[in-house]
Amino acid sequence: MRRFAYGMAARSTSVVAPSGRSVMTAGSFGRLAYGLVAMFAPRFMAGRYAPAEPESVMSLRGFGGQYIAIAVFTLFSARSRHLARPALLLNVGVDVCDAMAGGFEVREKGVGDPIALGGVTLPAINLATWLWALRKLEP
């Protein structure tokens, strides 16, 4: 009965916060899109959304493949009560490591490099997304 009353109260407000699973799904589609572009159009990303190193194409494809696998796993896990939390924790770990790697790039290249700054900012935004989803995930 308590759950029903809570649901009624939530519907009566003008703005309803998204559920953990919907945030999880949206974040996964963002990760999937980034991974697909990195995998299939690495030359487009190099110099725009990733460093333009001489051998960056192979690295971008590998990175894209990892992002695709994590995104697909997270999308399927969003439907599972038992796998949702581990999938979110995996995403948290990935974005903490990505932000650290971006921080190393900023330290090496300086704060004037927009790609290095993006390497910290984007994972930080993703991290906030996954932590929000974890907080909103129903038990």
C-alpha positions as CSV (number, residue, x, y, z in Angstrom):
1,M,0.0,0.0,0.0
2,R,2.8,2.3,0.8
3,R,4.3,1.9,-2.7
4,F,1.0,2.8,-4.3
5,A,0.6,5.9,-2.2
6,Y,4.2,7.0,-3.1
7,G,3.4,6.5,-6.8
8,M,0.3,8.7,-6.5
9,A,2.2,11.4,-4.8
10,A,4.9,11.3,-7.5
11,R,2.3,11.7,-10.2
12,S,0.7,14.7,-8.7
13,T,3.9,16.8,-8.9
14,S,4.6,18.7,-12.0
15,V,8.0,17.3,-12.6
16,V,8.7,13.6,-12.1
17,A,12.4,12.5,-11.7
18,P,13.5,9.8,-14.1
19,S,14.0,6.3,-12.8
20,G,17.4,4.7,-12.4
21,R,16.7,2.4,-15.3
22,S,15.7,5.2,-17.7
23,V,18.8,7.1,-16.8
24,M,20.8,3.9,-17.2
25,T,19.3,3.4,-20.7
26,A,19.9,6.9,-21.8
27,G,23.5,6.9,-20.6
28,S,24.0,3.6,-22.4
29,F,22.8,5.0,-25.7
30,G,25.2,7.9,-25.3
31,R,28.1,5.5,-24.7
32,L,27.0,3.2,-27.6
33,A,26.9,6.2,-30.0
34,Y,30.4,7.3,-29.0
35,G,31.6,3.7,-29.3
36,L,30.1,3.2,-32.7
37,V,31.7,6.4,-34.1
38,A,35.0,5.5,-32.5
39,M,34.9,2.0,-34.1
40,F,33.6,2.9,-37.5
41,A,34.8,6.5,-38.1
42,P,38.0,6.8,-36.1
43,R,39.5,9.3,-38.6
44,F,36.5,11.6,-38.0
45,M,37.0,11.5,-34.3
46,A,40.8,11.9,-34.3
47,G,41.6,15.6,-33.7
48,R,37.9,16.5,-33.0
49,Y,36.9,14.3,-30.1
50,A,40.1,12.3,-29.4
51,P,43.8,13.0,-29.8
52,A,45.2,13.0,-33.3
53,E,48.2,10.8,-32.7
54,P,49.9,9.0,-35.6
55,E,48.6,5.6,-34.6
56,S,45.3,6.7,-33.0
57,V,43.0,4.9,-35.5
58,M,43.7,1.5,-34.0
59,S,43.4,2.8,-30.5
60,L,40.1,4.5,-31.2
61,R,38.7,1.3,-32.8
62,G,39.7,-0.7,-29.7
63,F,38.3,1.9,-27.4
64,G,35.1,2.0,-29.4
65,G,34.7,-1.7,-29.2
66,Q,35.0,-1.6,-25.5
67,Y,32.5,1.2,-25.2
68,I,30.1,-0.8,-27.5
69,A,30.4,-3.9,-25.3
70,I,29.9,-2.0,-22.1
71,A,26.9,-0.1,-23.5
72,V,25.2,-3.3,-24.8
73,F,25.8,-5.1,-21.5
74,T,24.4,-2.1,-19.6
75,L,21.3,-1.9,-21.9
76,F,20.5,-5.6,-21.3
77,S,21.3,-5.2,-17.6
78,A,18.8,-2.4,-17.2
79,R,16.1,-5.0,-17.6
80,S,17.5,-7.2,-14.9
81,R,17.1,-6.7,-11.2
82,H,20.2,-8.6,-10.4
83,L,22.5,-7.1,-13.1
84,A,21.5,-3.4,-13.0
85,R,23.7,-2.5,-10.1
86,P,26.8,-4.4,-11.2
87,A,26.5,-2.8,-14.7
88,L,26.2,0.6,-13.2
89,L,29.3,0.0,-11.0
90,L,31.2,-1.1,-14.2
91,N,30.3,2.1,-15.9
92,V,31.3,4.1,-12.8
93,G,34.7,2.3,-12.8
94,V,35.2,3.0,-16.5
95,D,34.5,6.7,-16.2
96,V,36.7,7.1,-13.1
97,C,39.5,5.5,-15.1
98,D,38.7,7.7,-18.2
99,A,38.7,10.8,-16.1
100,M,42.0,9.9,-14.5
101,A,43.5,9.3,-18.0
102,G,42.2,12.6,-19.1
103,G,43.7,14.2,-16.0
104,F,47.1,12.8,-17.0
105,E,46.6,14.3,-20.5
106,V,45.8,17.7,-19.0
107,R,48.9,17.5,-16.8
108,E,51.0,16.6,-19.9
109,K,49.5,19.0,-22.5
110,G,48.2,21.8,-20.2
111,V,44.8,23.2,-19.5
112,G,44.7,24.9,-22.9
113,D,44.2,21.7,-24.8
114,P,40.4,21.3,-25.4
115,I,40.7,17.6,-26.2
116,A,42.5,16.9,-22.9
117,L,39.9,19.0,-21.0
118,G,37.2,17.0,-22.7
119,G,38.9,13.9,-21.6
120,V,38.1,14.9,-18.0
121,T,34.8,16.7,-18.5
122,L,32.9,14.0,-20.5
123,P,33.8,11.2,-18.1
124,A,32.8,13.4,-15.2
125,I,29.4,14.0,-16.8
126,N,29.1,10.3,-17.4
127,L,30.1,9.5,-13.9
128,A,27.4,11.9,-12.6
129,T,24.9,10.1,-14.8
130,W,25.8,6.6,-13.5
131,L,25.8,7.8,-9.9
132,W,22.4,9.4,-10.4
133,A,21.1,6.1,-11.8
134,L,22.6,4.1,-8.9
135,R,20.9,6.5,-6.5
136,K,17.5,6.2,-8.2
137,L,17.7,2.5,-8.9
138,E,14.9,0.8,-7.0
139,P,16.0,-2.2,-4.9
